[in-house]
Amino acid sequence: MFLIAGLGNPGRQYEGHRHNIGFMAIDRLAETYRLTPNGTKFHAECWRGKIGGQDVLALKPQTFMNRSGIAVGEAARFFKIPPEQVIVIHDELDLLPGKLKVKIGGGHGGHNGLKDIDRVLGQNYWRVRLGIGHPGRKEMVHSHVLSDFSGEEWALEAPLLDATVRHFPHLLAGAPDKLMNAVALQLEPPREKPAKNIAKPANPS
């Protein structure tokens, strides 16, 4: 079984915030793959089902961002899911809106949700990083992540979410590069090369 946790803050006032893009991803995964609501357990809203033939437990922690490790840790321990089968979907300041990167392990980069998950799981879990862009100055980060996407940003983020969800089975099959490539191709399909002008043969004399 895979544990998929989307990070965010509970409550209607946070729904559209950049920091809640992980919650948005879980909602789309649940809808697209018809995951079954499994109530509120492990301090999280839960769904069960299959994605790409793999059993999954999807979570939206209800503990607020900086205590995300409580829900993720409890669920992982209960089902004996190793960190290598835990996938955390979160907002990423160091990526532009509409960009995706997937990696296993690494530092938390100042992200309070990841920091708390590191505390309970260590660092050897998967991170699906959805770009939200950096406001430019450190003192603006807090208000940036706790604000709604602009219309221009959402025009990039909505297709990113849809593409990530559509191609998510690649990650569960152990092919993160295929996920990233498929998302990139869906968002920016290769342009057709213009046909070369072929000179007509000269008329025989």
DRENLUMLO-212727 format. One record per residue: residue number from 1; residue in one letter; chain; x, y, z of N, C-alpha, C in turn. Coordinates in pm, whole numbers, m for minus. Layout:
N
+-----+----+----+--------+--------+--------+--------+--------+--------+--------+--------+--------+
:   i : aa : ch :    n.X :    n.Y :    n.Z :   ca.X :   ca.Y :   ca.Z :    c.X :    c.Y :    c.Z :
+-----+----+----+--------+--------+--------+--------+--------+--------+--------+--------+--------+
: NUM :  A :  A :      X :      Y :      Z :      X :      Y :      Z :      X :      Y :      Z :
...
+-----+----+----+--------+--------+--------+--------+--------+--------+--------+--------+--------+
***
This chain:
205
+-----+----+----+--------+--------+--------+--------+--------+--------+--------+--------+--------+
:   i : aa : ch :    n.X :    n.Y :    n.Z :   ca.X :   ca.Y :   ca.Z :    c.X :    c.Y :    c.Z :
+-----+----+----+--------+--------+--------+--------+--------+--------+--------+--------+--------+
:   1 :  M :  A :     83 :   m120 :      0 :      0 :      0 :      0 :     87 :    125 :      0 :
:   2 :  F :  A :     40 :    225 :    m73 :    105 :    356 :    m73 :     23 :    453 :     12 :
:   3 :  L :  A :     91 :    538 :     83 :     28 :    646 :    157 :     56 :    775 :     81 :
:   4 :  I :  A :    m51 :    844 :     39 :    m38 :    969 :    m34 :    m97 :   1080 :     52 :
:   5 :  A :  A :    m14 :   1174 :     93 :    m59 :   1283 :    179 :    m45 :   1415 :    105 :
:   6 :  G :  A :   m154 :   1487 :     93 :   m150 :   1622 :     39 :   m150 :   1720 :    155 :
:   7 :  L :  A :    m60 :   1817 :    150 :    m46 :   1909 :    263 :   m127 :   2036 :    242 :
:   8 :  G :  A :   m177 :   2088 :    355 :   m255 :   2211 :    352 :   m305 :   2244 :    491 :
:   9 :  N :  A :   m390 :   2342 :    500 :   m453 :   2382 :    625 :   m603 :   2360 :    616 :
:  10 :  P :  A :   m666 :   2303 :    720 :   m810 :   2278 :    715 :   m889 :   2408 :    736 :
:  11 :  G :  A :  m1008 :   2411 :    683 :  m1095 :   2527 :    701 :  m1120 :   2600 :    570 :
:  12 :  R :  A :  m1243 :   2651 :    556 :  m1281 :   2718 :    430 :  m1195 :   2839 :    399 :
:  13 :  Q :  A :  m1149 :   2907 :    502 :  m1073 :   3030 :    479 :   m938 :   3003 :    412 :
:  14 :  Y :  A :   m894 :   2877 :    413 :   m764 :   2842 :    355 :   m776 :   2771 :    219 :
:  15 :  E :  A :   m898 :   2740 :    176 :   m918 :   2649 :     64 :   m842 :   2688 :    m63 :
:  16 :  G :  A :   m842 :   2816 :    m97 :   m781 :   2857 :   m221 :   m637 :   2902 :   m210 :
:  17 :  H :  A :   m578 :   2888 :    m91 :   m443 :   2937 :    m69 :   m339 :   2854 :   m145 :
:  18 :  R :  A :   m229 :   2920 :   m180 :   m118 :   2851 :   m246 :    m67 :   2735 :   m159 :
:  19 :  H :  A :    m66 :   2755 :    m27 :    m18 :   2653 :     66 :   m105 :   2527 :     63 :
:  20 :  N :  A :   m224 :   2537 :      5 :   m319 :   2425 :      7 :   m324 :   2347 :   m124 :
:  21 :  I :  A :   m225 :   2365 :   m208 :   m230 :   2295 :   m336 :   m220 :   2143 :   m318 :
:  22 :  G :  A :   m160 :   2099 :   m208 :   m157 :   1955 :   m178 :   m296 :   1900 :   m152 :
:  23 :  F :  A :   m378 :   1976 :    m79 :   m518 :   1936 :    m57 :   m592 :   1928 :   m191 :
:  24 :  M :  A :   m567 :   2028 :   m277 :   m634 :   2031 :   m408 :   m599 :   1906 :   m489 :
:  25 :  A :  A :   m473 :   1864 :   m480 :   m430 :   1744 :   m553 :   m501 :   1619 :   m502 :
:  26 :  I :  A :   m515 :   1607 :   m370 :   m584 :   1490 :   m314 :   m730 :   1488 :   m358 :
:  27 :  D :  A :   m795 :   1604 :   m359 :   m934 :   1610 :   m405 :   m947 :   1560 :   m548 :
:  28 :  R :  A :   m853 :   1598 :   m634 :   m857 :   1556 :   m773 :   m825 :   1408 :   m788 :
:  29 :  L :  A :   m728 :   1358 :   m710 :   m698 :   1214 :   m714 :   m820 :   1133 :   m672 :
:  30 :  A :  A :   m886 :   1176 :   m564 :  m1003 :   1103 :   m514 :  m1114 :   1100 :   m618 :
:  31 :  E :  A :  m1135 :   1214 :   m685 :  m1241 :   1221 :   m785 :  m1205 :   1141 :   m910 :
:  32 :  T :  A :  m1083 :   1158 :   m959 :  m1043 :   1095 :  m1085 :  m1040 :    943 :  m1074 :
:  33 :  Y :  A :   m988 :    892 :   m962 :   m973 :    747 :   m947 :  m1083 :    685 :   m860 :
:  34 :  R :  A :  m1185 :    765 :   m832 :  m1302 :    718 :   m758 :  m1263 :    649 :   m627 :
:  35 :  L :  A :  m1176 :    715 :   m554 :  m1139 :    663 :   m423 :  m1258 :    674 :   m328 :
:  36 :  T :  A :  m1266 :    581 :   m235 :  m1380 :    575 :   m143 :  m1349 :    654 :    m17 :
:  37 :  P :  A :  m1436 :    750 :     20 :  m1414 :    822 :    146 :  m1409 :    724 :    262 :
:  38 :  N :  A :  m1311 :    743 :    350 :  m1289 :    650 :    461 :  m1300 :    720 :    596 :
:  39 :  G :  A :  m1371 :    833 :    598 :  m1393 :    904 :    723 :  m1271 :    983 :    768 :
:  40 :  T :  A :  m1279 :   1028 :    893 :  m1169 :   1103 :    953 :  m1097 :   1011 :   1050 :
:  41 :  K :  A :   m973 :    977 :   1014 :   m890 :    889 :   1097 :   m750 :    945 :   1096 :
:  42 :  F :  A :   m672 :    910 :   1196 :   m532 :    953 :   1202 :   m521 :   1107 :   1195 :
:  43 :  H :  A :   m622 :   1176 :   1249 :   m624 :   1324 :   1242 :   m623 :   1373 :   1098 :
:  44 :  A :  A :   m693 :   1300 :   1010 :   m693 :   1335 :    868 :   m822 :   1289 :    801 :
:  45 :  E :  A :   m861 :   1359 :    694 :   m965 :   1308 :    606 :   m900 :   1200 :    519 :
:  46 :  C :  A :   m968 :   1086 :    505 :   m905 :    971 :    440 :   m989 :    918 :    323 :
:  47 :  W :  A :   m918 :    863 :    225 :   m979 :    791 :    113 :   m901 :    663 :     90 :
:  48 :  R :  A :   m972 :    556 :     48 :   m906 :    430 :     14 :   m944 :    391 :   m129 :
:  49 :  G :  A :   m856 :    316 :   m193 :   m888 :    268 :   m326 :   m764 :    225 :   m400 :
:  50 :  K :  A :   m773 :    225 :   m533 :   m661 :    185 :   m617 :   m632 :    294 :   m719 :
:  51 :  I :  A :   m504 :    314 :   m744 :   m457 :    402 :   m852 :   m355 :    323 :   m931 :
:  52 :  G :  A :   m381 :    304 :  m1059 :   m289 :    226 :  m1141 :   m268 :     85 :  m1089 :
:  53 :  G :  A :   m373 :     27 :  m1029 :   m363 :   m109 :   m977 :   m300 :   m120 :   m839 :
:  54 :  Q :  A :   m255 :     m9 :   m782 :   m190 :     m9 :   m651 :   m288 :     36 :   m542 :
:  55 :  D :  A :   m289 :    m35 :   m429 :   m370 :      7 :   m315 :   m313 :    136 :   m258 :
:  56 :  V :  A :   m402 :    232 :   m231 :   m357 :    359 :   m176 :   m446 :    403 :    m61 :
:  57 :  L :  A :   m385 :    475 :     31 :   m456 :    550 :    134 :   m419 :    695 :    111 :
:  58 :  A :  A :   m517 :    779 :     82 :   m493 :    921 :     58 :   m540 :   1001 :    179 :
:  59 :  L :  A :   m459 :   1099 :    217 :   m486 :   1177 :    337 :   m483 :   1326 :    311 :
:  60 :  K :  A :   m572 :   1399 :    382 :   m559 :   1544 :    397 :   m549 :   1570 :    548 :
:  61 :  P :  A :   m428 :   1586 :    602 :   m414 :   1608 :    746 :   m495 :   1728 :    793 :
:  62 :  Q :  A :   m559 :   1712 :    908 :   m643 :   1819 :    964 :   m577 :   1884 :   1085 :
:  63 :  T :  A :   m447 :   1873 :   1095 :   m372 :   1922 :   1212 :   m306 :   2056 :   1189 :
:  64 :  F :  A :   m331 :   2119 :   1075 :   m261 :   2238 :   1028 :   m120 :   2201 :    983 :
:  65 :  M :  A :    m69 :   2283 :    893 :     52 :   2251 :    818 :    169 :   2210 :    907 :
:  66 :  N :  A :    197 :   2289 :   1010 :    320 :   2265 :   1086 :    314 :   2143 :   1177 :
:  67 :  R :  A :    200 :   2069 :   1174 :    191 :   1944 :   1250 :    147 :   1829 :   1159 :
:  68 :  S :  A :    181 :   1840 :   1032 :    142 :   1738 :    934 :    196 :   1600 :    967 :
:  69 :  G :  A :    308 :   1595 :   1037 :    369 :   1467 :   1071 :    284 :   1379 :   1161 :
:  70 :  I :  A :    194 :   1441 :   1237 :    109 :   1361 :   1326 :     25 :   1264 :   1244 :
:  71 :  A :  A :    m48 :   1316 :   1146 :   m136 :   1233 :   1064 :    m56 :   1133 :    980 :
:  72 :  V :  A :     47 :   1183 :    913 :    125 :   1095 :    826 :    192 :    984 :    906 :
:  73 :  G :  A :    248 :   1020 :   1021 :    316 :    921 :   1104 :    220 :    816 :   1158 :
:  74 :  E :  A :    103 :    858 :   1207 :      7 :    763 :   1262 :    m42 :    665 :   1156 :
:  75 :  A :  A :    m75 :    716 :   1037 :   m124 :    628 :    930 :    m15 :    532 :    884 :
:  76 :  A :  A :    107 :    581 :    870 :    218 :    495 :    825 :    245 :    385 :    927 :
:  77 :  R :  A :    241 :    419 :   1054 :    265 :    316 :   1157 :    152 :    213 :   1161 :
:  78 :  F :  A :     29 :    259 :   1150 :    m86 :    169 :   1160 :    m83 :     65 :   1048 :
:  79 :  F :  A :    m54 :    108 :    926 :    m54 :     17 :    812 :     84 :    m39 :    781 :
:  80 :  K :  A :    182 :     m4 :    865 :    320 :    m52 :    846 :    372 :    m17 :    706 :
:  81 :  I :  A :    351 :    107 :    667 :    395 :    156 :    536 :    533 :    218 :    553 :
:  82 :  P :  A :    635 :    169 :    483 :    769 :    225 :    496 :    777 :    362 :    431 :
:  83 :  P :  A :    873 :    446 :    472 :    885 :    580 :    414 :    896 :    578 :    262 :
:  84 :  E :  A :    958 :    475 :    205 :    975 :    468 :     59 :    842 :    453 :    m15 :
:  85 :  Q :  A :    733 :    422 :     58 :    600 :    413 :     m3 :    508 :    523 :     48 :
:  86 :  V :  A :    568 :    628 :    101 :    493 :    747 :    141 :    521 :    857 :     39 :
:  87 :  I :  A :    415 :    918 :    m11 :    425 :   1025 :   m110 :    359 :   1149 :    m52 :
:  88 :  V :  A :    432 :   1258 :    m46 :    380 :   1383 :      8 :    371 :   1485 :   m106 :
:  89 :  I :  A :    252 :   1541 :   m126 :    230 :   1641 :   m230 :    222 :   1777 :   m162 :
:  90 :  H :  A :    306 :   1870 :   m207 :    313 :   1999 :   m135 :    349 :   2114 :   m229 :
:  91 :  D :  A :    327 :   2234 :   m181 :    364 :   2355 :   m253 :    515 :   2377 :   m244 :
:  92 :  E :  A :    571 :   2435 :   m351 :    715 :   2455 :   m357 :    747 :   2597 :   m404 :
:  93 :  L :  A :    806 :   2675 :   m314 :    841 :   2814 :   m345 :    948 :   2824 :   m454 :
:  94 :  D :  A :   1038 :   2728 :   m458 :   1151 :   2736 :   m550 :   1121 :   2689 :   m691 :
:  95 :  L :  A :    994 :   2662 :   m719 :    951 :   2629 :   m855 :    847 :   2731 :   m901 :
:  96 :  L :  A :    852 :   2767 :  m1027 :    754 :   2860 :  m1081 :    616 :   2795 :  m1087 :
:  97 :  P :  A :    509 :   2874 :  m1081 :    375 :   2818 :  m1098 :    365 :   2737 :  m1226 :
:  98 :  G :  A :    300 :   2623 :  m1216 :    285 :   2536 :  m1332 :    397 :   2437 :  m1352 :
:  99 :  K :  A :    496 :   2435 :  m1261 :    610 :   2344 :  m1274 :    603 :   2234 :  m1168 :
: 100 :  L :  A :    657 :   2117 :  m1204 :    653 :   1999 :  m1117 :    792 :   1938 :  m1106 :
: 101 :  K :  A :    826 :   1894 :   m986 :    944 :   1810 :   m967 :    910 :   1701 :   m867 :
: 102 :  V :  A :    966 :   1583 :   m888 :    944 :   1469 :   m799 :   1079 :   1418 :   m754 :
: 103 :  K :  A :   1093 :   1394 :   m624 :   1220 :   1343 :   m572 :   1193 :   1263 :   m446 :
: 104 :  I :  A :   1290 :   1179 :   m411 :   1283 :   1108 :   m283 :   1396 :   1159 :   m196 :
: 105 :  G :  A :   1365 :   1183 :    m70 :   1465 :   1232 :     23 :   1497 :   1379 :      3 :
: 106 :  G :  A :   1596 :   1425 :     77 :   1636 :   1565 :     68 :   1589 :   1644 :    187 :
: 107 :  G :  A :   1626 :   1771 :    191 :   1590 :   1858 :    301 :   1449 :   1913 :    288 :
: 108 :  H :  A :   1405 :   1983 :    392 :   1269 :   2037 :    391 :   1262 :   2177 :    330 :
: 109 :  G :  A :   1377 :   2243 :    311 :   1378 :   2374 :    247 :   1298 :   2480 :    319 :
: 110 :  G :  A :   1281 :   2464 :    451 :   1204 :   2561 :    527 :   1054 :   2538 :    526 :
: 111 :  H :  A :   1009 :   2432 :    459 :    865 :   2401 :    453 :    825 :   2335 :    585 :
: 112 :  N :  A :    735 :   2399 :    659 :    701 :   2350 :    793 :    631 :   2214 :    791 :
: 113 :  G :  A :    554 :   2187 :    686 :    489 :   2056 :    677 :    591 :   1945 :    659 :
: 114 :  L :  A :    686 :   1966 :    568 :    791 :   1867 :    548 :    878 :   1852 :    671 :
: 115 :  K :  A :    905 :   1962 :    734 :    989 :   1959 :    855 :    927 :   1867 :    961 :
: 116 :  D :  A :    795 :   1874 :    977 :    730 :   1792 :   1078 :    723 :   1646 :   1035 :
: 117 :  I :  A :    707 :   1622 :    906 :    707 :   1483 :    857 :    847 :   1423 :    872 :
: 118 :  D :  A :    951 :   1501 :    844 :   1089 :   1454 :    867 :   1108 :   1408 :   1011 :
: 119 :  R :  A :   1045 :   1480 :   1102 :   1059 :   1449 :   1246 :   1010 :   1309 :   1278 :
: 120 :  V :  A :    905 :   1263 :   1210 :    847 :   1132 :   1243 :    888 :   1021 :   1147 :
: 121 :  L :  A :    922 :   1055 :   1023 :    953 :    952 :    923 :   1099 :    948 :    883 :
: 122 :  G :  A :   1175 :   1054 :    914 :   1304 :   1069 :    850 :   1283 :   1138 :    715 :
: 123 :  Q :  A :   1380 :   1129 :    628 :   1372 :   1203 :    501 :   1350 :   1116 :    378 :
: 124 :  N :  A :   1346 :    985 :    395 :   1346 :    897 :    278 :   1205 :    867 :    227 :
: 125 :  Y :  A :   1127 :    972 :    202 :    995 :    957 :    143 :    988 :   1043 :     17 :
: 126 :  W :  A :    886 :   1017 :    m64 :    872 :   1088 :   m192 :    807 :   1224 :   m172 :
: 127 :  R :  A :    856 :   1321 :   m247 :    795 :   1455 :   m246 :    752 :   1490 :   m389 :
: 128 :  V :  A :    627 :   1522 :   m406 :    575 :   1574 :   m532 :    562 :   1724 :   m513 :
: 129 :  R :  A :    651 :   1798 :   m576 :    665 :   1942 :   m551 :    593 :   2019 :   m660 :
: 130 :  L :  A :    490 :   2092 :   m621 :    410 :   2170 :   m716 :    446 :   2318 :   m699 :
: 131 :  G :  A :    496 :   2378 :   m805 :    549 :   2513 :   m795 :    443 :   2619 :   m769 :
: 132 :  I :  A :    475 :   2709 :   m677 :    387 :   2824 :   m652 :    463 :   2956 :   m670 :
: 133 :  G :  A :    594 :   2948 :   m697 :    673 :   3069 :   m716 :    708 :   3137 :   m584 :
: 134 :  H :  A :    814 :   3214 :   m587 :    862 :   3287 :   m469 :    825 :   3435 :   m484 :
: 135 :  P :  A :    779 :   3499 :   m377 :    739 :   3640 :   m389 :    856 :   3735 :   m408 :
: 136 :  G :  A :    980 :   3687 :   m388 :   1096 :   3771 :   m411 :   1171 :   3812 :   m287 :
: 137 :  R :  A :   1099 :   3826 :   m175 :   1164 :   3865 :    m50 :   1117 :   3772 :     62 :
: 138 :  K :  A :   1209 :   3737 :    151 :   1180 :   3641 :    257 :   1063 :   3686 :    345 :
: 139 :  E :  A :   1057 :   3815 :    373 :    953 :   3865 :    463 :    813 :   3859 :    399 :
: 140 :  M :  A :    808 :   3833 :    269 :    678 :   3825 :    201 :    627 :   3682 :    188 :
: 141 :  V :  A :    710 :   3585 :    226 :    675 :   3444 :    205 :    547 :   3406 :    278 :
: 142 :  H :  A :    536 :   3445 :    405 :    420 :   3404 :    486 :    289 :   3449 :    421 :
: 143 :  S :  A :    281 :   3575 :    384 :    157 :   3625 :    323 :    136 :   3565 :    183 :
: 144 :  H :  A :    246 :   3534 :    115 :    235 :   3475 :    m18 :    171 :   3337 :    m13 :
: 145 :  V :  A :    221 :   3250 :     74 :    168 :   3113 :     78 :     27 :   3110 :    136 :
: 146 :  L :  A :     m6 :   3206 :    221 :   m140 :   3211 :    282 :   m229 :   3309 :    209 :
: 147 :  S :  A :   m218 :   3312 :     78 :   m305 :   3392 :     m8 :   m350 :   3307 :   m124 :
: 148 :  D :  A :   m463 :   3347 :   m185 :   m514 :   3273 :   m301 :   m426 :   3294 :   m422 :
: 149 :  F :  A :   m430 :   3199 :   m513 :   m365 :   3214 :   m642 :   m428 :   3330 :   m718 :
: 150 :  S :  A :   m346 :   3402 :   m790 :   m400 :   3502 :   m882 :   m463 :   3429 :  m1001 :
: 151 :  G :  A :   m544 :   3501 :  m1078 :   m604 :   3440 :  m1195 :   m501 :   3390 :  m1294 :
: 152 :  E :  A :   m394 :   3468 :  m1312 :   m287 :   3429 :  m1404 :   m217 :   3303 :  m1355 :
: 153 :  E :  A :   m193 :   3295 :  m1222 :   m129 :   3176 :  m1166 :   m218 :   3054 :  m1179 :
: 154 :  W :  A :   m347 :   3071 :  m1152 :   m438 :   2957 :  m1157 :   m450 :   2901 :  m1298 :
: 155 :  A :  A :   m432 :   2987 :  m1397 :   m434 :   2940 :  m1535 :   m319 :   2844 :  m1563 :
: 156 :  L :  A :   m214 :   2849 :  m1480 :   m102 :   2755 :  m1490 :   m119 :   2637 :  m1394 :
: 157 :  E :  A :   m173 :   2665 :  m1275 :   m182 :   2562 :  m1172 :   m290 :   2458 :  m1202 :
: 158 :  A :  A :   m403 :   2500 :  m1253 :   m511 :   2404 :  m1280 :   m468 :   2297 :  m1380 :
: 159 :  P :  A :   m407 :   2335 :  m1494 :   m358 :   2230 :  m1585 :   m249 :   2144 :  m1523 :
: 160 :  L :  A :   m164 :   2204 :  m1437 :    m60 :   2125 :  m1369 :   m123 :   2019 :  m1281 :
: 161 :  L :  A :   m223 :   2056 :  m1203 :   m290 :   1958 :  m1117 :   m353 :   1847 :  m1199 :
: 162 :  D :  A :   m422 :   1885 :  m1305 :   m489 :   1784 :  m1389 :   m388 :   1688 :  m1451 :
: 163 :  A :  A :   m276 :   1741 :  m1501 :   m175 :   1656 :  m1564 :   m107 :   1565 :  m1462 :
: 164 :  T :  A :    m77 :   1620 :  m1345 :    m12 :   1541 :  m1240 :   m100 :   1425 :  m1197 :
: 165 :  V :  A :   m228 :   1452 :  m1179 :   m322 :   1347 :  m1138 :   m338 :   1243 :  m1249 :
: 166 :  R :  A :   m348 :   1287 :  m1371 :   m367 :   1194 :  m1483 :   m251 :   1095 :  m1494 :
: 167 :  H :  A :   m130 :   1144 :  m1473 :    m12 :   1060 :  m1494 :     46 :   1006 :  m1362 :
: 168 :  F :  A :    m26 :   1022 :  m1253 :     23 :    980 :  m1121 :     59 :    832 :  m1113 :
: 169 :  P :  A :    m10 :    743 :  m1187 :     26 :    601 :  m1178 :    172 :    572 :  m1211 :
: 170 :  H :  A :    238 :    657 :  m1291 :    379 :    636 :  m1320 :    463 :    634 :  m1192 :
: 171 :  L :  A :    431 :    724 :  m1100 :    508 :    730 :   m975 :    486 :    603 :   m893 :
: 172 :  L :  A :    364 :    556 :   m886 :    335 :    435 :   m810 :    399 :    312 :   m873 :
: 173 :  A :  A :    428 :    320 :  m1002 :    495 :    209 :  m1071 :    646 :    221 :  m1062 :
: 174 :  G :  A :    695 :    319 :   m987 :    839 :    335 :   m968 :    908 :    409 :  m1079 :
: 175 :  A :  A :    832 :    493 :  m1151 :    890 :    566 :  m1264 :    864 :    716 :  m1250 :
: 176 :  P :  A :    929 :    782 :  m1154 :    905 :    926 :  m1135 :    942 :   1009 :  m1258 :
: 177 :  D :  A :   1047 :    969 :  m1330 :   1086 :   1044 :  m1450 :    976 :   1041 :  m1556 :
: 178 :  K :  A :    908 :    926 :  m1567 :    798 :    917 :  m1662 :    684 :   1011 :  m1623 :
: 179 :  L :  A :    659 :   1023 :  m1492 :    557 :   1116 :  m1446 :    594 :   1259 :  m1487 :
: 180 :  M :  A :    716 :   1300 :  m1456 :    758 :   1437 :  m1487 :    757 :   1463 :  m1637 :
: 181 :  N :  A :    804 :   1366 :  m1716 :    806 :   1383 :  m1862 :    665 :   1391 :  m1920 :
: 182 :  A :  A :    577 :   1304 :  m1869 :    440 :   1303 :  m1921 :    368 :   1433 :  m1889 :
: 183 :  V :  A :    390 :   1485 :  m1768 :    329 :   1612 :  m1730 :    383 :   1725 :  m1818 :
: 184 :  A :  A :    513 :   1727 :  m1836 :    574 :   1831 :  m1920 :    521 :   1827 :  m2062 :
: 185 :  L :  A :    506 :   1708 :  m2119 :    457 :   1695 :  m2255 :    310 :   1736 :  m2266 :
: 186 :  Q :  A :    232 :   1706 :  m2163 :     91 :   1746 :  m2167 :     78 :   1897 :  m2159 :
: 187 :  L :  A :    161 :   1960 :  m2075 :    150 :   2104 :  m2058 :    214 :   2181 :  m2173 :
: 188 :  E :  A :    322 :   2127 :  m2230 :    392 :   2194 :  m2339 :    421 :   2093 :  m2450 :
: 189 :  P :  A :    319 :   2053 :  m2524 :    341 :   1953 :  m2629 :    440 :   2006 :  m2733 :
: 190 :  P :  A :    519 :   1917 :  m2791 :    617 :   1962 :  m2891 :    547 :   2025 :  m3011 :
: 191 :  R :  A :    606 :   2132 :  m3058 :    548 :   2199 :  m3175 :    585 :   2123 :  m3301 :
: 192 :  E :  A :    490 :   2121 :  m3393 :    517 :   2056 :  m3522 :    617 :   2140 :  m3600 :
: 193 :  K :  A :    714 :   2072 :  m3658 :    811 :   2144 :  m3738 :    747 :   2184 :  m3871 :
: 194 :  P :  A :    772 :   2308 :  m3913 :    715 :   2349 :  m4042 :    772 :   2266 :  m4156 :
: 195 :  A :  A :    687 :   2235 :  m4252 :    732 :   2155 :  m4366 :    836 :   2232 :  m4445 :
: 196 :  K :  A :    938 :   2161 :  m4485 :   1043 :   2224 :  m4565 :    994 :   2243 :  m4708 :
: 197 :  N :  A :   1034 :   2358 :  m4764 :    999 :   2383 :  m4904 :   1086 :   2295 :  m4993 :
: 198 :  I :  A :   1022 :   2213 :  m5070 :   1095 :   2124 :  m5159 :   1091 :   2183 :  m5300 :
: 199 :  A :  A :   1206 :   2212 :  m5352 :   1212 :   2272 :  m5485 :   1160 :   2175 :  m5589 :
: 200 :  K :  A :   1079 :   2227 :  m5680 :   1027 :   2142 :  m5787 :   1139 :   2117 :  m5889 :
: 201 :  P :  A :   1143 :   1997 :  m5941 :   1244 :   1969 :  m6043 :   1223 :   2055 :  m6166 :
: 202 :  A :  A :   1332 :   2098 :  m6224 :   1321 :   2181 :  m6343 :   1258 :   2103 :  m6457 :
: 203 :  N :  A :   1183 :   2171 :  m6542 :   1123 :   2104 :  m6657 :   1233 :   2054 :  m6752 :
: 204 :  P :  A :   1221 :   1934 :  m6797 :   1324 :   1885 :  m6891 :   1324 :   1968 :  m7019 :
: 205 :  S :  A :   1439 :   1995 :  m7072 :   1450 :   2078 :  m7194 :   1433 :   1990 :  m7316 :
+-----+----+----+--------+--------+--------+--------+--------+--------+--------+--------+--------+
***
